[in-house]
Amino acid sequence: MSLKKKLFSTAKEYLKDEKNREKAKQMANTAVNKAKQMKKK
C-alpha cells in the first residue's frame, strides 16, 4: 500500500467520526501536497 493511499484511507476513517473532521481535512491536504511534490520530481 502506497503512502498516499494510506493517508487517504485514514482520512476517510476520520471523516466517519464528526469530531475528527478537521483532522481529516488536514490529512487530505497533506496527501494532496505529497502527491504534488511527487509529480514535481
mmCIF entry with sequence, helices, sheets and N, C-alpha, C, O atoms, coordinates in Angstrom:
data_MODEL
# 
_entry.id   MODEL 
# 
_entity.id                         1 
_entity.type                       polymer 
_entity.pdbx_number_of_molecules   1 
# 
_entity_poly.entity_id                      1 
_entity_poly.type                           'polypeptide(L)' 
_entity_poly.nstd_linkage                   no 
_entity_poly.nstd_monomer                   no 
_entity_poly.pdbx_seq_one_letter_code       MSLKKKLFSTAKEYLKDEKNREKAKQMANTAVNKAKQMKKK 
_entity_poly.pdbx_seq_one_letter_code_can   MSLKKKLFSTAKEYLKDEKNREKAKQMANTAVNKAKQMKKK 
_entity_poly.pdbx_strand_id                 A 
# 
loop_
_entity_poly_seq.entity_id 
_entity_poly_seq.num 
_entity_poly_seq.mon_id 
_entity_poly_seq.hetero 
1 1  MET n 
1 2  SER n 
1 3  LEU n 
1 4  LYS n 
1 5  LYS n 
1 6  LYS n 
1 7  LEU n 
1 8  PHE n 
1 9  SER n 
1 10 THR n 
1 11 ALA n 
1 12 LYS n 
1 13 GLU n 
1 14 TYR n 
1 15 LEU n 
1 16 LYS n 
1 17 ASP n 
1 18 GLU n 
1 19 LYS n 
1 20 ASN n 
1 21 ARG n 
1 22 GLU n 
1 23 LYS n 
1 24 ALA n 
1 25 LYS n 
1 26 GLN n 
1 27 MET n 
1 28 ALA n 
1 29 ASN n 
1 30 THR n 
1 31 ALA n 
1 32 VAL n 
1 33 ASN n 
1 34 LYS n 
1 35 ALA n 
1 36 LYS n 
1 37 GLN n 
1 38 MET n 
1 39 LYS n 
1 40 LYS n 
1 41 LYS n 
# 
_struct_asym.id          A 
_struct_asym.entity_id   1 
# 
loop_
_struct_conf.conf_type_id 
_struct_conf.id 
_struct_conf.pdbx_PDB_helix_id 
_struct_conf.beg_label_comp_id 
_struct_conf.beg_label_asym_id 
_struct_conf.beg_label_seq_id 
_struct_conf.pdbx_beg_PDB_ins_code 
_struct_conf.end_label_comp_id 
_struct_conf.end_label_asym_id 
_struct_conf.end_label_seq_id 
_struct_conf.pdbx_end_PDB_ins_code 
_struct_conf.beg_auth_comp_id 
_struct_conf.beg_auth_asym_id 
_struct_conf.beg_auth_seq_id 
_struct_conf.end_auth_comp_id 
_struct_conf.end_auth_asym_id 
_struct_conf.end_auth_seq_id 
_struct_conf.pdbx_PDB_helix_class 
_struct_conf.details 
_struct_conf.pdbx_PDB_helix_length 
HELX_P HELX_P1 AA1 LEU A 3  ? LYS A 16 ? LEU A 3  LYS A 16 1 ? 14 
HELX_P HELX_P2 AA2 GLU A 18 ? ASN A 20 ? GLU A 18 ASN A 20 5 ? 3  
HELX_P HELX_P3 AA3 ARG A 21 ? LYS A 40 ? ARG A 21 LYS A 40 1 ? 20 
# 
_struct_conf_type.id          HELX_P 
_struct_conf_type.criteria    ? 
_struct_conf_type.reference   ? 
# 
loop_
_atom_site.group_PDB 
_atom_site.id 
_atom_site.type_symbol 
_atom_site.label_atom_id 
_atom_site.label_alt_id 
_atom_site.label_comp_id 
_atom_site.label_asym_id 
_atom_site.label_entity_id 
_atom_site.label_seq_id 
_atom_site.pdbx_PDB_ins_code 
_atom_site.Cartn_x 
_atom_site.Cartn_y 
_atom_site.Cartn_z 
_atom_site.occupancy 
_atom_site.B_iso_or_equiv 
_atom_site.pdbx_formal_charge 
_atom_site.auth_seq_id 
_atom_site.auth_comp_id 
_atom_site.auth_asym_id 
_atom_site.auth_atom_id 
_atom_site.pdbx_PDB_model_num 
ATOM 1   N N  . MET A 1 1  ? 0.842   -1.206 0.000   1.00 0.00 ? 1  MET A N  1 
ATOM 2   C CA . MET A 1 1  ? 0.000   0.000  0.000   1.00 0.00 ? 1  MET A CA 1 
ATOM 3   C C  . MET A 1 1  ? 0.875   1.253  0.000   1.00 0.00 ? 1  MET A C  1 
ATOM 4   O O  . MET A 1 1  ? 1.792   1.388  0.810   1.00 0.00 ? 1  MET A O  1 
ATOM 5   N N  . SER A 1 2  ? 0.572   2.162  -0.923  1.00 0.00 ? 2  SER A N  1 
ATOM 6   C CA . SER A 1 2  ? 1.375   3.382  -1.019  1.00 0.00 ? 2  SER A CA 1 
ATOM 7   C C  . SER A 1 2  ? 1.040   4.336  0.121   1.00 0.00 ? 2  SER A C  1 
ATOM 8   O O  . SER A 1 2  ? -0.026  4.249  0.731   1.00 0.00 ? 2  SER A O  1 
ATOM 9   N N  . LEU A 1 3  ? 1.962   5.240  0.394   1.00 0.00 ? 3  LEU A N  1 
ATOM 10  C CA . LEU A 1 3  ? 1.768   6.217  1.462   1.00 0.00 ? 3  LEU A CA 1 
ATOM 11  C C  . LEU A 1 3  ? 0.550   7.078  1.184   1.00 0.00 ? 3  LEU A C  1 
ATOM 12  O O  . LEU A 1 3  ? -0.221  7.385  2.094   1.00 0.00 ? 3  LEU A O  1 
ATOM 13  N N  . LYS A 1 4  ? 0.374   7.469  -0.079  1.00 0.00 ? 4  LYS A N  1 
ATOM 14  C CA . LYS A 1 4  ? -0.752  8.327  -0.443  1.00 0.00 ? 4  LYS A CA 1 
ATOM 15  C C  . LYS A 1 4  ? -2.083  7.614  -0.173  1.00 0.00 ? 4  LYS A C  1 
ATOM 16  O O  . LYS A 1 4  ? -2.999  8.195  0.410   1.00 0.00 ? 4  LYS A O  1 
ATOM 17  N N  . LYS A 1 5  ? -2.178  6.354  -0.602  1.00 0.00 ? 5  LYS A N  1 
ATOM 18  C CA . LYS A 1 5  ? -3.418  5.594  -0.369  1.00 0.00 ? 5  LYS A CA 1 
ATOM 19  C C  . LYS A 1 5  ? -3.680  5.441  1.114   1.00 0.00 ? 5  LYS A C  1 
ATOM 20  O O  . LYS A 1 5  ? -4.822  5.525  1.566   1.00 0.00 ? 5  LYS A O  1 
ATOM 21  N N  . LYS A 1 6  ? -2.612  5.216  1.870   1.00 0.00 ? 6  LYS A N  1 
ATOM 22  C CA . LYS A 1 6  ? -2.748  5.044  3.319   1.00 0.00 ? 6  LYS A CA 1 
ATOM 23  C C  . LYS A 1 6  ? -3.284  6.323  3.949   1.00 0.00 ? 6  LYS A C  1 
ATOM 24  O O  . LYS A 1 6  ? -4.159  6.272  4.813   1.00 0.00 ? 6  LYS A O  1 
ATOM 25  N N  . LEU A 1 7  ? -2.763  7.473  3.520   1.00 0.00 ? 7  LEU A N  1 
ATOM 26  C CA . LEU A 1 7  ? -3.226  8.757  4.053   1.00 0.00 ? 7  LEU A CA 1 
ATOM 27  C C  . LEU A 1 7  ? -4.695  8.988  3.717   1.00 0.00 ? 7  LEU A C  1 
ATOM 28  O O  . LEU A 1 7  ? -5.472  9.430  4.563   1.00 0.00 ? 7  LEU A O  1 
ATOM 29  N N  . PHE A 1 8  ? -5.072  8.685  2.466   1.00 0.00 ? 8  PHE A N  1 
ATOM 30  C CA . PHE A 1 8  ? -6.457  8.917  2.063   1.00 0.00 ? 8  PHE A CA 1 
ATOM 31  C C  . PHE A 1 8  ? -7.416  7.996  2.801   1.00 0.00 ? 8  PHE A C  1 
ATOM 32  O O  . PHE A 1 8  ? -8.487  8.434  3.222   1.00 0.00 ? 8  PHE A O  1 
ATOM 33  N N  . SER A 1 9  ? -7.049  6.716  2.967   1.00 0.00 ? 9  SER A N  1 
ATOM 34  C CA . SER A 1 9  ? -7.936  5.790  3.663   1.00 0.00 ? 9  SER A CA 1 
ATOM 35  C C  . SER A 1 9  ? -8.058  6.175  5.137   1.00 0.00 ? 9  SER A C  1 
ATOM 36  O O  . SER A 1 9  ? -9.125  6.037  5.735   1.00 0.00 ? 9  SER A O  1 
ATOM 37  N N  . THR A 1 10 ? -6.958  6.660  5.716   1.00 0.00 ? 10 THR A N  1 
ATOM 38  C CA . THR A 1 10 ? -7.007  7.110  7.112   1.00 0.00 ? 10 THR A CA 1 
ATOM 39  C C  . THR A 1 10 ? -7.898  8.339  7.232   1.00 0.00 ? 10 THR A C  1 
ATOM 40  O O  . THR A 1 10 ? -8.659  8.468  8.191   1.00 0.00 ? 10 THR A O  1 
ATOM 41  N N  . ALA A 1 11 ? -7.804  9.235  6.266   1.00 0.00 ? 11 ALA A N  1 
ATOM 42  C CA . ALA A 1 11 ? -8.640  10.432 6.269   1.00 0.00 ? 11 ALA A CA 1 
ATOM 43  C C  . ALA A 1 11 ? -10.115 10.039 6.174   1.00 0.00 ? 11 ALA A C  1 
ATOM 44  O O  . ALA A 1 11 ? -10.963 10.640 6.833   1.00 0.00 ? 11 ALA A O  1 
ATOM 45  N N  . LYS A 1 12 ? -10.419 9.038  5.358   1.00 0.00 ? 12 LYS A N  1 
ATOM 46  C CA . LYS A 1 12 ? -11.811 8.578  5.233   1.00 0.00 ? 12 LYS A CA 1 
ATOM 47  C C  . LYS A 1 12 ? -12.311 8.033  6.561   1.00 0.00 ? 12 LYS A C  1 
ATOM 48  O O  . LYS A 1 12 ? -13.464 8.252  6.932   1.00 0.00 ? 12 LYS A O  1 
ATOM 49  N N  . GLU A 1 13 ? -11.444 7.322  7.280   1.00 0.00 ? 13 GLU A N  1 
ATOM 50  C CA . GLU A 1 13 ? -11.822 6.797  8.594   1.00 0.00 ? 13 GLU A CA 1 
ATOM 51  C C  . GLU A 1 13 ? -12.164 7.949  9.539   1.00 0.00 ? 13 GLU A C  1 
ATOM 52  O O  . GLU A 1 13 ? -13.140 7.881  10.286  1.00 0.00 ? 13 GLU A O  1 
ATOM 53  N N  . TYR A 1 14 ? -11.351 9.006  9.499   1.00 0.00 ? 14 TYR A N  1 
ATOM 54  C CA . TYR A 1 14 ? -11.601 10.159 10.356  1.00 0.00 ? 14 TYR A CA 1 
ATOM 55  C C  . TYR A 1 14 ? -12.909 10.854 9.982   1.00 0.00 ? 14 TYR A C  1 
ATOM 56  O O  . TYR A 1 14 ? -13.611 11.360 10.857  1.00 0.00 ? 14 TYR A O  1 
ATOM 57  N N  . LEU A 1 15 ? -13.241 10.883 8.697   1.00 0.00 ? 15 LEU A N  1 
ATOM 58  C CA . LEU A 1 15 ? -14.466 11.549 8.263   1.00 0.00 ? 15 LEU A CA 1 
ATOM 59  C C  . LEU A 1 15 ? -15.705 10.869 8.837   1.00 0.00 ? 15 LEU A C  1 
ATOM 60  O O  . LEU A 1 15 ? -16.741 11.510 9.013   1.00 0.00 ? 15 LEU A O  1 
ATOM 61  N N  . LYS A 1 16 ? -15.603 9.573  9.129   1.00 0.00 ? 16 LYS A N  1 
ATOM 62  C CA . LYS A 1 16 ? -16.740 8.861  9.716   1.00 0.00 ? 16 LYS A CA 1 
ATOM 63  C C  . LYS A 1 16 ? -17.065 9.426  11.095  1.00 0.00 ? 16 LYS A C  1 
ATOM 64  O O  . LYS A 1 16 ? -18.213 9.397  11.537  1.00 0.00 ? 16 LYS A O  1 
ATOM 65  N N  . ASP A 1 17 ? -16.045 9.934  11.759  1.00 0.00 ? 17 ASP A N  1 
ATOM 66  C CA . ASP A 1 17 ? -16.213 10.481 13.102  1.00 0.00 ? 17 ASP A CA 1 
ATOM 67  C C  . ASP A 1 17 ? -16.211 12.011 13.012  1.00 0.00 ? 17 ASP A C  1 
ATOM 68  O O  . ASP A 1 17 ? -15.189 12.629 12.712  1.00 0.00 ? 17 ASP A O  1 
ATOM 69  N N  . GLU A 1 18 ? -17.371 12.600 13.278  1.00 0.00 ? 18 GLU A N  1 
ATOM 70  C CA . GLU A 1 18 ? -17.508 14.068 13.130  1.00 0.00 ? 18 GLU A CA 1 
ATOM 71  C C  . GLU A 1 18 ? -16.463 14.839 13.920  1.00 0.00 ? 18 GLU A C  1 
ATOM 72  O O  . GLU A 1 18 ? -15.991 15.885 13.475  1.00 0.00 ? 18 GLU A O  1 
ATOM 73  N N  . LYS A 1 19 ? -16.100 14.329 15.086  1.00 0.00 ? 19 LYS A N  1 
ATOM 74  C CA . LYS A 1 19 ? -15.139 15.032 15.939  1.00 0.00 ? 19 LYS A CA 1 
ATOM 75  C C  . LYS A 1 19 ? -13.799 15.186 15.247  1.00 0.00 ? 19 LYS A C  1 
ATOM 76  O O  . LYS A 1 19 ? -13.062 16.136 15.513  1.00 0.00 ? 19 LYS A O  1 
ATOM 77  N N  . ASN A 1 20 ? -13.482 14.255 14.360  1.00 0.00 ? 20 ASN A N  1 
ATOM 78  C CA . ASN A 1 20 ? -12.161 14.258 13.728  1.00 0.00 ? 20 ASN A CA 1 
ATOM 79  C C  . ASN A 1 20 ? -12.192 14.856 12.326  1.00 0.00 ? 20 ASN A C  1 
ATOM 80  O O  . ASN A 1 20 ? -11.225 14.734 11.574  1.00 0.00 ? 20 ASN A O  1 
ATOM 81  N N  . ARG A 1 21 ? -13.302 15.504 11.975  1.00 0.00 ? 21 ARG A N  1 
ATOM 82  C CA . ARG A 1 21 ? -13.429 16.029 10.610  1.00 0.00 ? 21 ARG A CA 1 
ATOM 83  C C  . ARG A 1 21 ? -12.326 17.026 10.274  1.00 0.00 ? 21 ARG A C  1 
ATOM 84  O O  . ARG A 1 21 ? -11.790 17.016 9.166   1.00 0.00 ? 21 ARG A O  1 
ATOM 85  N N  . GLU A 1 22 ? -11.990 17.882 11.226  1.00 0.00 ? 22 GLU A N  1 
ATOM 86  C CA . GLU A 1 22 ? -10.944 18.888 10.980  1.00 0.00 ? 22 GLU A CA 1 
ATOM 87  C C  . GLU A 1 22 ? -9.605  18.216 10.734  1.00 0.00 ? 22 GLU A C  1 
ATOM 88  O O  . GLU A 1 22 ? -8.848  18.625 9.853   1.00 0.00 ? 22 GLU A O  1 
ATOM 89  N N  . LYS A 1 23 ? -9.314  17.176 11.520  1.00 0.00 ? 23 LYS A N  1 
ATOM 90  C CA . LYS A 1 23 ? -8.063  16.437 11.342  1.00 0.00 ? 23 LYS A CA 1 
ATOM 91  C C  . LYS A 1 23 ? -8.055  15.752 9.980   1.00 0.00 ? 23 LYS A C  1 
ATOM 92  O O  . LYS A 1 23 ? -7.018  15.677 9.321   1.00 0.00 ? 23 LYS A O  1 
ATOM 93  N N  . ALA A 1 24 ? -9.207  15.257 9.564   1.00 0.00 ? 24 ALA A N  1 
ATOM 94  C CA . ALA A 1 24 ? -9.302  14.588 8.261   1.00 0.00 ? 24 ALA A CA 1 
ATOM 95  C C  . ALA A 1 24 ? -8.990  15.561 7.136   1.00 0.00 ? 24 ALA A C  1 
ATOM 96  O O  . ALA A 1 24 ? -8.319  15.206 6.167   1.00 0.00 ? 24 ALA A O  1 
ATOM 97  N N  . LYS A 1 25 ? -9.481  16.795 7.267   1.00 0.00 ? 25 LYS A N  1 
ATOM 98  C CA . LYS A 1 25 ? -9.176  17.819 6.243   1.00 0.00 ? 25 LYS A CA 1 
ATOM 99  C C  . LYS A 1 25 ? -7.673  18.050 6.163   1.00 0.00 ? 25 LYS A C  1 
ATOM 100 O O  . LYS A 1 25 ? -7.108  18.133 5.072   1.00 0.00 ? 25 LYS A O  1 
ATOM 101 N N  . GLN A 1 26 ? -7.027  18.153 7.321   1.00 0.00 ? 26 GLN A N  1 
ATOM 102 C CA . GLN A 1 26 ? -5.581  18.383 7.339   1.00 0.00 ? 26 GLN A CA 1 
ATOM 103 C C  . GLN A 1 26 ? -4.848  17.218 6.683   1.00 0.00 ? 26 GLN A C  1 
ATOM 104 O O  . GLN A 1 26 ? -3.898  17.423 5.927   1.00 0.00 ? 26 GLN A O  1 
ATOM 105 N N  . MET A 1 27 ? -5.293  15.986 6.976   1.00 0.00 ? 27 MET A N  1 
ATOM 106 C CA . MET A 1 27 ? -4.633  14.810 6.404   1.00 0.00 ? 27 MET A CA 1 
ATOM 107 C C  . MET A 1 27 ? -4.825  14.768 4.897   1.00 0.00 ? 27 MET A C  1 
ATOM 108 O O  . MET A 1 27 ? -3.910  14.405 4.156   1.00 0.00 ? 27 MET A O  1 
ATOM 109 N N  . ALA A 1 28 ? -6.028  15.145 4.442   1.00 0.00 ? 28 ALA A N  1 
ATOM 110 C CA . ALA A 1 28 ? -6.295  15.167 2.997   1.00 0.00 ? 28 ALA A CA 1 
ATOM 111 C C  . ALA A 1 28 ? -5.386  16.194 2.327   1.00 0.00 ? 28 ALA A C  1 
ATOM 112 O O  . ALA A 1 28 ? -4.821  15.930 1.266   1.00 0.00 ? 28 ALA A O  1 
ATOM 113 N N  . ASN A 1 29 ? -5.246  17.370 2.952   1.00 0.00 ? 29 ASN A N  1 
ATOM 114 C CA . ASN A 1 29 ? -4.368  18.406 2.400   1.00 0.00 ? 29 ASN A CA 1 
ATOM 115 C C  . ASN A 1 29 ? -2.930  17.909 2.347   1.00 0.00 ? 29 ASN A C  1 
ATOM 116 O O  . ASN A 1 29 ? -2.218  18.160 1.375   1.00 0.00 ? 29 ASN A O  1 
ATOM 117 N N  . THR A 1 30 ? -2.503  17.206 3.388   1.00 0.00 ? 30 THR A N  1 
ATOM 118 C CA . THR A 1 30 ? -1.143  16.662 3.420   1.00 0.00 ? 30 THR A CA 1 
ATOM 119 C C  . THR A 1 30 ? -0.954  15.679 2.279   1.00 0.00 ? 30 THR A C  1 
ATOM 120 O O  . THR A 1 30 ? 0.076   15.699 1.605   1.00 0.00 ? 30 THR A O  1 
ATOM 121 N N  . ALA A 1 31 ? -1.938  14.819 2.057   1.00 0.00 ? 31 ALA A N  1 
ATOM 122 C CA . ALA A 1 31 ? -1.849  13.821 0.989   1.00 0.00 ? 31 ALA A CA 1 
ATOM 123 C C  . ALA A 1 31 ? -1.763  14.496 -0.376  1.00 0.00 ? 31 ALA A C  1 
ATOM 124 O O  . ALA A 1 31 ? -0.985  14.085 -1.237  1.00 0.00 ? 31 ALA A O  1 
ATOM 125 N N  . VAL A 1 32 ? -2.570  15.535 -0.561  1.00 0.00 ? 32 VAL A N  1 
ATOM 126 C CA . VAL A 1 32 ? -2.551  16.274 -1.837  1.00 0.00 ? 32 VAL A CA 1 
ATOM 127 C C  . VAL A 1 32 ? -1.190  16.928 -2.041  1.00 0.00 ? 32 VAL A C  1 
ATOM 128 O O  . VAL A 1 32 ? -0.632  16.875 -3.137  1.00 0.00 ? 32 VAL A O  1 
ATOM 129 N N  . ASN A 1 33 ? -0.655  17.543 -0.994  1.00 0.00 ? 33 ASN A N  1 
ATOM 130 C CA . ASN A 1 33 ? 0.651   18.201 -1.104  1.00 0.00 ? 33 ASN A CA 1 
ATOM 131 C C  . ASN A 1 33 ? 1.743   17.191 -1.419  1.00 0.00 ? 33 ASN A C  1 
ATOM 132 O O  . ASN A 1 33 ? 2.622   17.470 -2.235  1.00 0.00 ? 33 ASN A O  1 
ATOM 133 N N  . LYS A 1 34 ? 1.704   16.027 -0.789  1.00 0.00 ? 34 LYS A N  1 
ATOM 134 C CA . LYS A 1 34 ? 2.707   14.988 -1.068  1.00 0.00 ? 34 LYS A CA 1 
ATOM 135 C C  . LYS A 1 34 ? 2.599   14.534 -2.516  1.00 0.00 ? 34 LYS A C  1 
ATOM 136 O O  . LYS A 1 34 ? 3.611   14.297 -3.176  1.00 0.00 ? 34 LYS A O  1 
ATOM 137 N N  . ALA A 1 35 ? 1.382   14.414 -3.004  1.00 0.00 ? 35 ALA A N  1 
ATOM 138 C CA . ALA A 1 35 ? 1.175   13.993 -4.399  1.00 0.00 ? 35 ALA A CA 1 
ATOM 139 C C  . ALA A 1 35 ? 1.766   15.027 -5.353  1.00 0.00 ? 35 ALA A C  1 
ATOM 140 O O  . ALA A 1 35 ? 2.397   14.671 -6.348  1.00 0.00 ? 35 ALA A O  1 
ATOM 141 N N  . LYS A 1 36 ? 1.560   16.314 -5.045  1.00 0.00 ? 36 LYS A N  1 
ATOM 142 C CA . LYS A 1 36 ? 2.114   17.388 -5.889  1.00 0.00 ? 36 LYS A CA 1 
ATOM 143 C C  . LYS A 1 36 ? 3.639   17.336 -5.890  1.00 0.00 ? 36 LYS A C  1 
ATOM 144 O O  . LYS A 1 36 ? 4.272   17.516 -6.930  1.00 0.00 ? 36 LYS A O  1 
ATOM 145 N N  . GLN A 1 37 ? 4.228   17.088 -4.713  1.00 0.00 ? 37 GLN A N  1 
ATOM 146 C CA . GLN A 1 37 ? 5.688   17.022 -4.618  1.00 0.00 ? 37 GLN A CA 1 
ATOM 147 C C  . GLN A 1 37 ? 6.212   15.856 -5.440  1.00 0.00 ? 37 GLN A C  1 
ATOM 148 O O  . GLN A 1 37 ? 7.252   15.973 -6.087  1.00 0.00 ? 37 GLN A O  1 
ATOM 149 N N  . MET A 1 38 ? 5.494   14.719 -5.422  1.00 0.00 ? 38 MET A N  1 
ATOM 150 C CA . MET A 1 38 ? 5.935   13.550 -6.190  1.00 0.00 ? 38 MET A CA 1 
ATOM 151 C C  . MET A 1 38 ? 5.917   13.843 -7.681  1.00 0.00 ? 38 MET A C  1 
ATOM 152 O O  . MET A 1 38 ? 6.800   13.401 -8.416  1.00 0.00 ? 38 MET A O  1 
ATOM 153 N N  . LYS A 1 39 ? 4.902   14.598 -8.134  1.00 0.00 ? 39 LYS A N  1 
ATOM 154 C CA . LYS A 1 39 ? 4.801   14.928 -9.557  1.00 0.00 ? 39 LYS A CA 1 
ATOM 155 C C  . LYS A 1 39 ? 5.948   15.821 -10.009 1.00 0.00 ? 39 LYS A C  1 
ATOM 156 O O  . LYS A 1 39 ? 6.408   15.716 -11.146 1.00 0.00 ? 39 LYS A O  1 
ATOM 157 N N  . LYS A 1 40 ? 6.411   16.700 -9.120  1.00 0.00 ? 40 LYS A N  1 
ATOM 158 C CA . LYS A 1 40 ? 7.496   17.621 -9.476  1.00 0.00 ? 40 LYS A CA 1 
ATOM 159 C C  . LYS A 1 40 ? 8.798   16.875 -9.745  1.00 0.00 ? 40 LYS A C  1 
ATOM 160 O O  . LYS A 1 40 ? 9.590   17.282 -10.595 1.00 0.00 ? 40 LYS A O  1 
ATOM 161 N N  . LYS A 1 41 ? 9.016   15.782 -9.019  1.00 0.00 ? 41 LYS A N  1 
ATOM 162 C CA . LYS A 1 41 ? 10.296  15.059 -9.145  1.00 0.00 ? 41 LYS A CA 1 
ATOM 163 C C  . LYS A 1 41 ? 10.366  14.273 -10.440 1.00 0.00 ? 41 LYS A C  1 
ATOM 164 O O  . LYS A 1 41 ? 11.369  13.610 -10.706 1.00 0.00 ? 41 LYS A O  1 
# 
